[in-house]
Every structure is written in C-alpha cells, then in structure tokens.
C-alpha cells in the first residue's frame, strides 16, 4: 500500500486499527492520517469497509452487539476508544449525514433549532442566528427563508438532505462525516451539496464515503481506496485517479470489478 504523508496539521490519526463484528473482521490494520480542513474521499466496492470505518470514527458501531476494535483512532492526540471518552460529546464533534435524509416531523426552523435547544440554547435571537447561519452554510437559506414554518417533510429530497446537513452544522461540529449523501439525488441536488462541501472545508474536516468515483474526483482533496476491509492506497485525488500505485485501484477505477 502506498501511504501518502499528509501535509499540514493532522486532525485524525488512525494507527493499526481493526474492527470486528463477532468473529468477522470488517477492517484490517488501517493506518492513515486525515488532515484538518480537507475533504477526504473514501471509495471502494460494496463490503469494502467504507461505512464501517465512518461508523468507527463516531463509534456508532458500538451499538451493534459483538462490535470490538484493536488499535487506535486519535483525535487531538487522544484515543477515542479510551474507556473514559464521552461518546455523546464525540458524536457531537463528528456530525454525520447518512444516505437517506430523515428530517424531523417539525418545521424547517425547528429541525435546525432542535439540537441547539437540547444543548441549552434558549435565547430566540441566538437561535434565529444559528438557524440562518446553518442553512446558509448548507446552501439552503435562499430557498427556504420565506417558509421556515413549513414542515421539513415537504421539502424535496435534495433539500431534505441539505436540511439534515444544516441540522448537524447547528451543533458546531469539528468534523463532517458523509455516507453516500447524494446516492438518491438528481444531478442538480448533487451539485448543490458538492458546492456546499467545497465551501465548508475551510471551517471543517470532511470525510466523504461515496460509491460515485466521479464525485470523489470532483470534490476530494485526497482519496483513499478500501478493499475487503483494508486500505489499499491513499493520496492526492489527481494521482489516485490518473496514476494509481496499486493495480487493484486501477482495476476498480476502470470498472473491472465492484
């Protein structure tokens, strides 16, 4: 495997990390660094470990019986699997957007304000500021600013996904994790989300799992190729797509399997 030495500040360091569901190994001794304020694209065929890795970062795998890990994932120099880590706080720090948008059965405004309210923000002026800022960052404000009292369930699929993105931004995460965020969306909605991600990376570190290799080529600063739970190679996206070091990466990108 070619390991690209990252440039600049490291946000997440993964060292010899493995994951198991019972006797089944799903991730095998991963070693990689994720830089601050980059978009890292993760590609690979089905069952390659992409989504499992994403869920290892926010410890959602812990919710599945039989889940166990070996090795380390460090954020700010601390192993997130240490026994005294506050998992709720960890998940707030790593906001996650899934493939299927699930708005709350509330107004657009309340969808975004719900998290800050639960975190103790009560001042209406402050809440309104958070709602507007989050919707602007998600690229949705101009489309909904005159109907914030409308149910989030009445938005289009692409708008619902951007609403879910705004909802996590309202909680001020440090990282944005995205698991196939545009898999069910039309090209226009996909473009709007990709545009938002490019703007967001100046303030956030973004990890994008995608089966759409063209999407990774368009928006990722670096790309990692996963196969059978292992990291095959990682490097600048242009290099991965034009001159991959490993034949398996080249075969995948050329559509020979996957």
ABEGO torsion letter per residue (X at the ends): XBBBBBBEBBABBBBGBBBBBEABBABBGBBBBBBBGBBBBBBEBBGAGAAAAAAAAAGAAAABBGBBBBEBBBBGGBBAABAABBAAAAAAABBBBBABBBBBBBBAAAAAAAAAAAAGBABAAAAAAAAAAAAAAAGAAAAAAAAAABBAAABBAAAAAAAAAAAAAAAGBABBBBBGAAAABBAAAAAAAAAAAAAAAAABBBBBBBABAAAAAAABABBBBBBGGBBABBEBAAAAAABBABAAAAAAAAGABX
